Amino acid sequence: MPHPHQQEKILSHDTRPEVRLRSFCQAEEIKAYAFDKEFGTHAQYRSIYTKKETLAENALEDGANVALAIADNAIIGFGVLNHPEPEDRWNALGTGIMMEVKVIEVARSWRSSGIARGILDMLTSDPLVEAMIVYMVGYSWTWDLDGTQKSAQEYRNMMIRLFEPFGFLELQTNEPNICIRSENLFMGRIGAKVSKEIRTQFKWLRFGVPME
């Protein structure tokens, strides 16, 4: 059965096929679509997910939201909102309190069409998000600088412009993998229903301070 909070929107383009955006896609649905060949390995860049099966695996996890952009029955963009990895410090706040935007990717030939923005909307418009802290980590070594013809700093600024309209703010942290490069980025969105206590704990957790 479809997820009770599943949403669908249509993006229309004058000269290209319409794009269907769907949230909370299920594993069997994902497997039924083709996977755009541009999600793969390029000369200077490798897609974070190169197989649709990885998306399907995420969709099987409790509470995960896999959002797809579909054109001509093929996946041409995707985003994943899921729990932190077991070893991540963000689990310290408790199960289901923090969720990570693990990936947003659009096939190279479909970029600059509003698809990434539409996918992020699919990931953040679920009412349950207001009771969570949703974060993203931008590692510069995962960015398609070659395909976008941008410097790392320009790409970083592009990411900020994408996420800010959805309530994300750039936040400071001493998490080692983020601090290893100055252009890396950590952004968070604190839901309106998150308690003052959790907000305070999150502030200290960002700097690795033990919580009582």
N, C-alpha and C positions, 0 to 999 in steps of 0.2 A: 504493500500500500504506500502511496505517496506520503512524504513527511507532512505533518499537519501545518507546518510553517513554510512549505515550499512556495516559491514565487516564480513567476515567469514574466519576462518583458521582451518586447520586440524592438530592435534597432533597425531603422530603415535607412538605406543609402540609395542615392540616385542612380549610381552606375554599378552597384554590386548587389549580390543576393542579400536578402534580409538576414539579420543575425538574431537568433533566439537565445536569450539569457535565462538560465534555469538554476535555482538554488537547490540545495539538499538532493542532489542527484544520487540515485542508488547505484550499487555496483553493477547490476545486470544491465541497467540503462546505459551506463558508461561503456560497457563492453560492446554494446550494440552499435555504437558510432564508430566511424573511421577516425583516425588520429592524424592530424595534418603532418605531412612529412617534414615541415620546417621545424618541428620539435625534435631536435636531434643534435648532432655534433657538427659544428661549423669550424672554420679555420681558427678563429680566436675565441670561440664561445661554445659551450655545451649547455643545452637546456637542462634545467634542474630535474624535470621529469621527462624522460625520453620514451616512456611507454604508458599507454592508457591504463595498463594493469596497476600501476602505482596509484593512480587516481582511484581506481576501484577499491584498492586496499584501504585507502584513507576513508572511503565512503562507508566501509564496514565498521568503523570505530564509533562507539557510542558518543553522541554529541557532536560529531564532526559535520562540517558543512562543505561539500564539494560543489562549487558553482561552475557551470560550463557556459561557453559561448559557442553556439552551433550554427553552421552555415552549410547548406547542401548536405545535411546529415553527417557532417564532419566536425570534430572538435577543433576550433580555431583559436580558442582561448580558454583558460581555466584558472581557478583560484581555490585555495584550500584553507579553511579555518579549522584547526585541530588543537589537541592538547599539547603542552610542551613535551619535549623528549624526557624520558625518565631521569636522566642525569642533569637536567637543567635546574638552576636554582629557583626558577619561577614556580616549581611545584610546591615550594615551602608554604605557600598561602593556602593550600588545600585543593582538593580535586574539583575541577570545574570552575574555579574562580578566575584563573588566567587561561586565555586561549591565544594561540599564535596564528597570525596570517602567514602561513608557511611558504606560500608561493602565489604570485599572480604573474601569468605569462600569456602573451598574445603572439601568435605566429607573425613573423617579420612582415609579411606582405599585407597584414591586416592592422598594423599599428597606426596610431594617430586617427582612429575611427571612433574613439570614445568607448572602446570595448573594455579596457582595463578599469576605467571609472565605473562602468556598468557592473563588472564582476565584483568590484569592491563594495558597491551598493548591495549586491546580492548577499555578500558575506556579513554585512553590518546592520542590515535592516530587520533582522530577526529580533522580536521583542526581548528574547532572553539575553541578548547582548547587553542590555542595560543593567543586568546584574553581574556583569563580568568586567575584568580588565583585559582588553584585547591589545596585543602588541605585535609589532613587526620588527624584525632585525634585518637591516640591509648590509650585507657583506659585499664589499666592492669586487671581490674576486668572482662573484657569481653574476655580475652585471654584463649585459651585452653591449659593451662599449663600441665594438667594431660595427655591429649592425645599426646602432643608433648614431654613430659618428659623434659621440659625446665624450668629453673627458669624465673622469671619475667624479669630479666636483659638479659638473653639469648634470650628470646622471643623478647624483645625490639630491640636487635641487629639484629635479623632475619628480623624484620619489616624494619629496616633501609636499610639492604642489598637488600630487595625486592624493595623498592621504589626509592632508589638513582639512579639506572640506567635509570629511566624514568624522571630524572630532578628534583626530590624532594630533598629539603634540610631540615635538622632539624632546626627549628626556635624557638626562645624564645618568650614566652608570659606570661602575668599574669592572663590569663583566669582561674577563680577559680577552675573549674572542672578538668582542666589539672594539675594545681599546687598542687592539694590535695595529690598527690602521686608522689614521685620523679621519678618513673619508667614510668610514663605516657609520651606520646610522641605527639608532634605537628610537622608536616612536611608540606611544601608548595612547589608548583611548579608555578612559575610566567611565564606566556606565553610570547613569544617573542614580541607580539603586544600590550602588556599591557603598557600604557603610564607611563612616569616618574612621573606624578602627582598621578596616582593611586598607583604606587609602594610606594611613600612617604606616602600616606594616609594609606596604609596597614601596613607600619612599625609602625606608631603611633597607629593604631587601635589595633594591637596586645597587646598593653599595656594600652588600654582603654582611650587613650588621645583623647578628643573631637576634631573633625575635623571642620574647618571653612567652 
